[in-house]
Amino acid sequence: MIKLTILSEKLPELTNEQFKHEFREVHANQTKGVATNLGIILKYVQGLALPLVGQKSLPNLPLKEGKDCHSYAQLTWPALAVMQGSFLTEDYRNSAGKHRFASPQMIFLTEQLDQIHGIESKSGDEICVVVVVQAKSEGSDFEKRWATHASYCLSICPKYTRNRVVPLKYSQIGTIFAGTQFDPSRVVASGGYEEFCFGGHAEAEDFFHRYGNKLGESYSQFLDDTQSCCYAFDRLVQFADSDRGLWQKAFGLVVSTGLRAKVYWGLP
């Protein structure tokens, strides 16, 4: 599976309320429409920066908090070629693909390294802290240190997961996002990101009160603190695999096969 995660800044001409509407209602419905019609999106998660939803910022975060992203969207696909092929479909291009309401600041194409369960709540009460991971230096030492850090995180936060960037050449990235609104230069080429998910604001605040300093010390061992930061969002699962009926799963297999072939053969 592949995850496409987009951290975005709202367009300056939009008020906070207009942005929330465009993101959480208009864009969400467009994307869910694509998911329903094509049967190939396995999961779609949205997050809004806490101040935008009337919640206070979280104290004691382990890294500096980024201020340039107001939302995150995360879509899970069966494979990279399926995602790329979906960008060529009329369903996407005539709906979510042409909707302009935000400016993507960071785009991640990742594989999930840690399996977690039980975070498909659609209540909108959850909190997710996204930690952008950029290494002091790439290589086996980074991977080892990140894995050790992840073991500690999993021991204190059951809803923690790592997402590692899929290594791609810039030419590949350009091909994948050709004809979309995504600027290939915004795609993060190394490292990845982590997610700490909580049932609510109080739970998140208590967690970082207890562990924020220790996590900061752990990050200092392997992260470039000039490039790494964290963001706190609410978390809403807009579409989950459980929303896919049997016919959608079957149809999704057919569509996935067709899109893979389309991308492989370079068909329009």
Phi, psi and omega in degrees: 000157180229142177248133170253118182236129184236121173258123191231157173253138181292151176294138187296336181282352180265139170285168178301318181292321178296318179298313179302318180295314182296322183282306191276339179251296186295303184293322179299315180293323177297314182292320177295329176296317176297316180299318181290317185287322185262337177070021187242354175268122184275330182199144180221116183239140176238151173217143175241143178305139188307317180300332181289339180250021174075023178247147182285155178296154180275128174279166172065027176294148188285343178227167177302146181268126177289147183244359189263001182237126182258349182205160168223145176231137183227122180239133179253129183239160178294327183197161181299317181296326178293317177299312180300316179296327180296330179293344181267352185279153177294325179305314181285310187295332182267002180227260184299329184292340180246005180281120182249113180214350185211163178245108180299129180259323178221133179236127181244134166246112191225163167248143181276130183265336184237130181272124176231158185226163172079026178235046176253026181296139178250019182285334183083003182273345185289156177240138177231124174259119180260123179251116178282123186254111173235124189283152169298320176205135179286161177132185185296327180295319177298313181300319180295314181294322179294320179296319178296316177300317181297322178299319178295315181299318179294333180285339182246345181221102183294342179253043176257143174209154177252146176228116185258136180299135174282123182291121180223149173284155181299325179296323177295317179299317179299320179292318181300317186259012178300132178081003177256176178277002184268126179280119181303333180291345178272355180283126181285125190266349182211172179073231181163212176206161177242157175232131170246115184249142185222157181289341180186178184296316183298319178296318179294317180297317179296319180300311183285337172296321182278322191240357184304313181294318180295321178295320178300319177296321179295315180299325183296343181282339186216354182258148170277105187286353174277340181248342181263147179197180178224158180226143179246124182232160162284174184219122181227120175279110181276331181208130181235166180300331179291345177278349180275117177285175182299320181292325179293321179294319179292314179296323179299323177297319179294313180297316180302315180298318179294319181291322177300315180295321180298316180291317182299317183270358179067035181278148180286000000 
